[in-house]
Amino acid sequence: MAGAVHIECDVDLERTDDSFHAYAVPDGIEIRPGDVVRVHGLPSRLQFGERRRFRAQATVQRAGRLKRAWTELAGLFELTTLYEVGFAPAEELVLRPRTTP
């Protein structure tokens, strides 16, 4: 059954040398495949070097059965693309200096 649920969440925004992220952790609800979370009242900009943590309102739009099944199936195919990545020992890597135009 699809529907909207209004909740509160903890928000962590950071734009620094170490990290560039935006996390929203909803309270008391499990986010499932296909669900959409919209966080309200976020700042439109974050200055470089700034980190902010605060509480915010959010709306979780629940996915219906078909969308949830499709999302889970698509996720399996996306995961298999990671299997095609190869790794080489650091000794075999040839690092070349970057040239600027």
C-alpha positions, -999 to 999 in steps of 0.1 A, spaced: 0 0 0 16 33 -11 11 65 8 29 94 24 41 95 60 53 127 77 82 123 101 111 140 117 148 132 110 183 141 120 202 158 92 240 160 88 254 182 61 292 187 55 313 204 28 349 202 39 382 189 26 375 156 44 339 150 32 311 163 10 278 146 22 242 150 32 227 124 54 191 123 66 183 96 93 145 93 97 130 86 131 109 55 138 105 43 102 122 18 80 130 30 45 124 2 20 134 -2 -17 115 22 -39 105 46 -11 113 83 -16 123 106 12 119 144 9 135 165 36 119 199 41 136 232 52 172 224 43 196 253 35 201 259 -2 239 265 3 267 253 25 299 273 26 332 254 21 345 243 54 310 242 70 293 214 88 257 215 101 236 191 121 200 197 129 164 183 131 141 186 101 107 175 89 105 149 61 79 131 40 84 95 31 64 84 0 60 47 3 65 26 -29 37 3 -41 43 -34 -46 52 -32 -83 77 -3 -78 93 -21 -48 97 -53 -68 111 -34 -98 136 -15 -75 148 -47 -59 153 -64 -93 171 -34 -108 193 -33 -77 205 -68 -83 215 -60 -119 233 -29 -107 252 -49 -81 264 -73 -108 282 -45 -126 305 -42 -97 317 -78 -103 333 -66 -136 358 -43 -118 393 -55 -117 420 -48 -91 458 -48 -96 485 -47 -70 499 -12 -64 533 -24 -77 518 -29 -111 502 5 -114 520 31 -136 513 66 -124 518 93 -149 520 130 -141 488 149 -150 492 174 -179 471 205 -180 460 220 -213 
